[in-house]
Amino acid sequence: MQWGIVFASTGFPDPEAAVALAETAEAVGVESLWAPEHVVMGKGPDITPYRGLPDGRMDRLARRGGIPDPLIWFAFVASRTTRLRFGTGVLILPEHQPVVLAKTVATLDHLCQGRLMLGIGVGELPEEYGAVGMDFTDRGRRMDEYIEALRTLWSEDEASFSGPTVAFDRVECRPWPHRRTVPLVIGGSSPAAVRRAGRVGDGYFPFVFPGEDVTEAIPRLIGAVRREAEAAGRDPDSLEITAGGARTAAEAEWFAEQGVHRLTVAVRARTVPDMVEELHRFADQVIAPTVDL
C-alpha cells in the first residue's frame, strides 16, 4: 500500500512549513502529497454549498492561509525532494485554458522528473466558474475534450487537434513531460466521473461525501469504474485506485481487498514540530506494517 497526504498545501501553505512537510514526508516513506484547487471562494450569503464539508462552506479548508495554487506549491516543494510524488486532488480542468495548462503541467513534470499526477474533476461551484470566465453548463463536455487535447500536446512532436472549444494545428508544446505523458487521475463519484475514469483515466480517486458509508461507497464506485473499463475494452487492473478513509493498518487491509492501491490521510498537527512527530509515528504504526498489502 502506498500512502499520500491530502490537503498538504492548505495545511502547510507557508514556505518553511511546506518544505518541512515535504522533507519529513519523504524521509518517513510517504509516497505522495496531494493538494486541492479552488481559484476563489464564494463568500456571499447565497453561495452554492461546498459538499466536501458538512457545513457547506470552504472556510475551514482555507483557514490556515488560503488555498495555494497546487502546481506552484508543488514546484516549490519538489525542488527540495527527490522521490516524493505530487497529485492534484483535484484540479478543476474545465476552468483552465487547456493549451496553457498543458505547458504548465509539462514544465513541472519535466523539472521534477516525472513525479506529477494530475488529479482532475469538473467541480460543482458556478461562482468559481463565473469568476474565471468559463462556462459552467458545458463543463463535462469540455472536460472530455480537454483530456484529449492535453494528451495530444504531450505525446505528439507536432500536434494537431480540432474540437468544439479548442483547436490547434501543427504546433509543438515543449518541454514535454518526463515520460511524454502525465497520469490523469479522475476524481468524483457522479455517473459521468465513473464513466470517464473507466474509459479514459489512468487512475480513479472516488469522492465519498461527508456522512456517506465508506464501506458501501468504495466497493460500489470501484466496481462501477472497473465495469466501465471493461466495456471500453480496457484492462480494469491497469487503473490505479486512490482513496481516503483509513488511518490504521487494520483499516488499510480492507481497502487493499477492495483494490485500492493508495490511501490518503490528512495531517492533524498544526505546528511543524507536531507534524514531524505525527508523521514519524504514522510511519512506524501504519506505513511500515502495510508495505506489502
Secondary structure per residue as TSV (DSSP state, phi and psi in degrees):
chain	resnum	aa	ss	phi	psi
A	1	M	-	360.0	134.9
A	2	Q	E	-98.5	151.3
A	3	W	E	-124.9	135.8
A	4	G	E	-125.3	162.4
A	5	I	E	-111.9	120.4
A	6	V	E	-90.7	162.2
A	7	F	S	54.4	33.0
A	8	A	H	-61.9	-43.4
A	9	S	H	-73.0	-34.5
A	10	T	H	-80.0	-26.6
A	11	G	H	-76.5	-33.1
A	12	F	S	-136.8	70.5
A	13	P	-	-79.3	-19.5
A	14	D	S	-87.5	155.8
A	15	P	H	-54.2	-55.1
A	16	E	H	-65.9	-40.2
A	17	A	H	-69.0	-37.7
A	18	A	H	-62.4	-45.4
A	19	V	H	-64.9	-41.6
A	20	A	H	-61.5	-41.8
A	21	L	H	-62.6	-49.1
A	22	A	H	-62.9	-46.0
A	23	E	H	-66.6	-40.1
A	24	T	H	-67.5	-44.1
A	25	A	H	-57.9	-46.4
A	26	E	H	-63.4	-40.2
A	27	A	H	-66.0	-33.9
A	28	V	H	-93.2	-3.9
A	29	G	T	103.7	10.0
A	30	V	-	-65.7	136.9
A	31	E	-	-84.4	-33.9
A	32	S	E	-155.0	154.9
A	33	L	E	-111.1	140.5
A	34	W	E	-123.9	136.7
A	35	A	E	-133.4	138.6
A	36	P	-	-83.6	168.9
A	37	E	-	-129.7	127.0
A	38	H	-	-147.3	114.9
A	39	V	S	-65.4	-43.0
A	40	V	-	-138.7	161.6
A	41	M	-	-117.6	132.3
A	42	G	-	-69.1	138.1
A	43	K	-	-121.8	-3.6
A	44	G	S	-74.0	170.2
A	45	P	T	-71.7	-21.3
A	46	D	T	-114.8	28.4
A	47	I	-	-70.0	156.3
A	48	T	-	-64.1	130.2
A	49	P	-	-61.7	140.0
A	50	Y	-	-89.9	109.1
A	51	R	T	-77.0	-2.8
A	52	G	T	-75.6	-13.9
A	53	L	S	-130.0	147.6
A	54	P	T	-58.5	-33.8
A	55	D	T	-86.1	-1.2
A	56	G	S	76.7	10.5
A	57	R	-	-125.0	154.1
A	58	M	S	-90.4	-0.8
A	59	D	H	-53.8	-41.7
A	60	R	H	-67.7	-33.5
A	61	L	H	-64.4	-34.0
A	62	A	H	-106.7	6.3
A	63	R	T	-71.2	-14.5
A	64	R	T	-98.9	11.9
A	65	G	T	141.7	24.1
A	66	G	-	84.8	-164.8
A	67	I	-	-121.8	91.8
A	68	P	-	-59.5	150.4
A	69	D	-	-58.4	123.9
A	70	P	H	-65.7	-37.2
A	71	L	H	-70.6	-37.9
A	72	I	H	-69.9	-41.5
A	73	W	H	-61.4	-42.5
A	74	F	H	-62.6	-42.3
A	75	A	H	-59.5	-37.9
A	76	F	H	-65.5	-47.5
A	77	V	H	-83.0	-23.6
A	78	A	H	-62.3	-32.0
A	79	S	T	-69.2	-12.6
A	80	R	T	-106.3	8.1
A	81	T	-	-135.2	166.6
A	82	T	S	-127.4	-25.1
A	83	R	S	-116.6	-27.7
A	84	L	-	-58.2	136.0
A	85	R	E	-99.9	165.5
A	86	F	E	-136.9	130.6
A	87	G	E	-132.2	135.7
A	88	T	E	-81.5	135.0
A	89	G	S	-137.3	75.0
A	90	V	-	-120.6	159.6
A	91	L	E	-82.6	134.3
A	92	I	E	-87.7	90.0
A	93	L	G	-57.3	-45.1
A	94	P	G	-69.4	-4.3
A	95	E	G	-84.6	-4.2
A	96	H	S	-110.2	152.4
A	97	Q	-	-77.8	117.7
A	98	P	H	-66.8	-32.2
A	99	V	H	-69.5	-42.6
A	100	V	H	-63.3	-43.6
A	101	L	H	-63.1	-40.4
A	102	A	H	-56.4	-42.0
A	103	K	H	-66.7	-44.9
A	104	T	H	-61.9	-48.7
A	105	V	H	-63.8	-44.9
A	106	A	H	-63.4	-38.8
A	107	T	H	-63.0	-46.3
A	108	L	H	-63.9	-44.7
A	109	D	H	-64.8	-36.3
A	110	H	H	-62.8	-44.9
A	111	L	H	-70.8	-35.2
A	112	C	T	-94.5	9.2
A	113	Q	T	59.5	50.9
A	114	G	S	82.1	24.2
A	115	R	-	-98.6	9.0
A	116	L	E	-98.0	139.9
A	117	M	E	-122.8	130.0
A	118	L	E	-99.8	96.9
A	119	G	E	-78.8	128.9
A	120	I	E	-133.7	148.5
A	121	G	E	-152.4	174.4
A	122	V	-	-94.5	-15.7
A	123	G	-	71.6	174.9
A	124	E	-	-149.3	21.7
A	125	L	-	-114.7	103.4
A	126	P	H	-62.4	-29.2
A	127	E	H	-62.0	-38.1
A	128	E	H	-69.8	-42.1
A	129	Y	H	-59.9	-42.9
A	130	G	H	-62.0	-38.9
A	131	A	H	-66.1	-32.2
A	132	V	H	-96.1	3.2
A	133	G	T	75.7	28.5
A	134	M	-	-114.0	148.0
A	135	D	-	-71.9	128.4
A	136	F	S	-81.3	-31.5
A	137	T	T	-75.5	-25.1
A	138	D	T	-110.2	24.5
A	139	R	H	-63.9	-33.1
A	140	G	H	-66.6	-43.5
A	141	R	H	-64.7	-41.4
A	142	R	H	-69.9	-32.3
A	143	M	H	-56.2	-49.1
A	144	D	H	-63.5	-41.9
A	145	E	H	-65.4	-42.7
A	146	Y	H	-66.1	-38.0
A	147	I	H	-56.8	-46.5
A	148	E	H	-65.7	-39.9
A	149	A	H	-66.1	-42.8
A	150	L	H	-58.5	-49.5
A	151	R	H	-64.7	-33.9
A	152	T	H	-64.3	-46.4
A	153	L	H	-64.1	-35.2
A	154	W	H	-77.9	-31.5
A	155	S	H	-100.2	-21.5
A	156	E	-	-106.4	133.7
A	157	D	S	-62.3	-40.1
A	158	E	S	-126.1	102.7
A	159	A	E	-99.3	139.2
A	160	S	E	-135.2	145.3
A	161	F	E	-158.0	142.3
A	162	S	E	-138.6	114.3
A	163	G	-	-137.2	175.9
A	164	P	S	-62.3	-30.0
A	165	T	S	-124.7	-6.7
A	166	V	-	-144.5	136.1
A	167	A	E	-151.7	143.2
A	168	F	E	-153.8	153.7
A	169	D	E	-133.4	118.9
A	170	R	E	50.8	62.4
A	171	V	E	-119.2	157.5
A	172	E	-	-116.3	131.6
A	173	C	-	-121.4	95.3
A	174	R	-	-124.1	154.6
A	175	P	S	-71.5	152.4
A	176	W	-	-81.9	156.9
A	177	P	-	-56.9	158.1
A	178	H	T	-55.6	-39.0
A	179	R	T	-111.5	20.8
A	180	R	S	65.8	13.9
A	181	T	S	-161.3	163.9
A	182	V	-	-126.0	129.9
A	183	P	-	-57.6	131.7
A	184	L	E	-104.1	113.7
A	185	V	E	-102.8	114.0
A	186	I	E	-83.8	125.6
A	187	G	E	-106.2	151.2
A	188	G	E	131.5	176.9
A	189	S	-	-137.6	2.0
A	190	S	S	-71.5	160.8
A	191	P	H	-54.7	-37.4
A	192	A	H	-66.8	-41.3
A	193	A	H	-65.6	-41.2
A	194	V	H	-62.1	-45.6
A	195	R	H	-60.6	-46.6
A	196	R	H	-63.7	-43.0
A	197	A	H	-61.4	-45.2
A	198	G	H	-68.9	-34.7
A	199	R	H	-90.5	-32.4
A	200	V	H	-134.1	-5.7
A	201	G	-	-79.4	151.0
A	202	D	S	-85.7	-22.1
A	203	G	E	-155.7	173.0
A	204	Y	E	-139.0	136.1
A	205	F	E	-125.2	91.6
A	206	P	E	-65.1	142.3
A	207	F	-	-104.0	121.3
A	208	V	-	-106.8	117.7
A	209	F	-	-71.3	152.4
A	210	P	T	-53.3	132.8
A	211	G	T	93.4	-15.2
A	212	E	S	-75.0	152.3
A	213	D	-	-82.5	110.2
A	214	V	H	-60.3	-38.6
A	215	T	H	-69.3	-17.4
A	216	E	H	-94.1	-42.0
A	217	A	H	-70.1	-44.2
A	218	I	H	-62.8	-51.6
A	219	P	H	-61.2	-37.2
A	220	R	H	-64.6	-47.0
A	221	L	H	-69.9	-43.7
A	222	I	H	-64.5	-40.7
A	223	G	H	-61.3	-41.0
A	224	A	H	-67.0	-39.8
A	225	V	H	-65.2	-41.6
A	226	R	H	-63.0	-39.0
A	227	R	H	-65.8	-38.1
A	228	E	H	-65.2	-39.6
A	229	A	H	-62.8	-44.2
A	230	E	H	-62.5	-40.6
A	231	A	H	-64.5	-27.0
A	232	A	T	-89.9	5.3
A	233	G	T	76.8	22.0
A	234	R	-	-104.5	158.0
A	235	D	-	-81.6	113.0
A	236	P	G	-62.0	-23.5
A	237	D	G	-72.2	-12.0
A	238	S	G	-79.7	-12.4
A	239	L	S	-82.0	128.6
A	240	E	E	-89.8	124.6
A	241	I	E	-103.4	126.9
A	242	T	E	-115.7	138.0
A	243	A	E	-151.1	161.3
A	244	G	E	-114.2	169.5
A	245	G	-	125.2	0.1
A	246	A	-	-127.3	141.8
A	247	R	-	-132.9	4.3
A	248	T	S	-130.2	161.4
A	249	A	H	-63.3	-38.2
A	250	A	H	-65.0	-42.3
A	251	E	H	-66.2	-35.8
A	252	A	H	-62.6	-33.2
A	253	E	H	-60.0	-41.9
A	254	W	H	-63.4	-44.1
A	255	F	H	-63.6	-38.9
A	256	A	H	-61.0	-38.3
A	257	E	H	-65.1	-26.2
A	258	Q	T	-83.0	-5.8
A	259	G	T	98.8	14.8
A	260	V	-	-80.5	132.8
A	261	H	-	-98.8	-26.6
A	262	R	E	-137.7	133.8
A	263	L	E	-112.6	144.8
A	264	T	E	-120.7	145.9
A	265	V	E	-135.3	157.6
A	266	A	E	-99.5	140.9
A	267	V	-	-75.3	129.6
A	268	R	-	-89.0	-22.0
A	269	A	-	-64.1	151.8
A	270	R	S	-110.8	-15.1
A	271	T	S	-118.6	159.4
A	272	V	H	-62.3	-47.1
A	273	P	H	-58.7	-40.9
A	274	D	H	-68.0	-35.7
A	275	M	H	-64.1	-44.4
A	276	V	H	-60.8	-44.3
A	277	E	H	-64.6	-42.7
A	278	E	H	-62.2	-44.0
A	279	L	H	-70.4	-36.8
A	280	H	H	-64.6	-40.5
A	281	R	H	-66.6	-42.1
A	282	F	H	-63.0	-39.4
A	283	A	I	-62.3	-42.8
A	284	D	I	-69.1	-42.4
A	285	Q	I	-88.4	-23.2
A	286	V	I	-127.0	-52.5
A	287	I	I	-63.9	-49.4
A	288	A	G	-60.9	-45.0
A	289	P	G	-71.4	-12.8
A	290	T	G	-111.0	10.5
A	291	V	T	-63.0	-27.1
A	292	D	T	-100.5	7.5
A	293	L	-	-71.0	360.0
